[in-house]
Amino acid sequence: MAGDPYSVLGLVQGASDEEVRSAFRRLAKSCHPDLHPGDKAAADRFKSVSAAYDIVGDPERRRQYDAGLIDARGEAVRRPYANAADAYAGGTFSDVFNDFFSDAAWPGARANGRPGFHVRGQDVRYTLEVGFLEAISGTKKRVTMPEGGVLDLTVPEGVGDGQVLRLKGKGKPGFGGGEPGDALVEIHVKPHPDYQRVGDDIHMSLPISLDEAVLGGKIEVATPSGRLQLMLPKGTSSGRVFRLKGKGIGSGATGKHGALLITVRIVMPEEIDEGLAYFMSEWKKKHPYSPRGA
């Protein structure tokens, strides 16, 4: 069962909205799957924190939870009628029925005491797998529901693995005129063979030839945002990192982008011919040095 959302976020009931947001940001950062790849415990913790924030981070759902109208999973809570037996003994079945559906018994009842049984529909949960590049740039997807219906979903730019998207009103229908629940779609981002996400930054490895490392110059690089020119200085060593600001993962909400970090690795030719070997041996005699020190 889902735990109390306040406890999950390390808060108490009555915490301010800013305290709720601050706690969520702090906890989400500490256990985000992108920052802890392969850590199932961190992924589970992130899901728990996100689910808690879905409740107390939404003013209306928080009000309903505080009033006992929904549980920690966002589902409607049925209030049992404690004195049903006494009411039945002292009156008619009709009296019991009317009392049971009065404003004291059910959320959403009418203020005048007449039956007004309104219950919000249940939320439904789905998972959606998207490609790494789709997650970076954003995309549109269609989710097929178990009952055969479909949901057209806009995946926002920069969506992260494990992030939950809420589609308001796309869940189960309400009862007695109650509003429908929401559809909660958890995003799973497939890993990419060439790129790795760390926060809002993208890391990649770039193989270069020996002559490119020695002579430097412009080389063309395939990046998630397209092909670009990278200027290599003369004598570029393997392992050097080039940081390109604004070429990382962006947010459609803020417009800000992370960086692209390119780590260079020198790849030697498969065969060392006699000319190269002779040149290096002669060069070594005149320019002795050791990258490992003396």
Helices and strands as residue ranges (DSSP letters): H 5-8, H 17-31, H 40-56, H 59-66, H 84-90, H 93-100, E 124-130, H 132-137, E 139-144, E 150-155, E 164-167, E 183-189, E 195-198, E 201-208, H 210-215, E 217-223, E 226-232, E 241-250, E 257-266, H 274-286
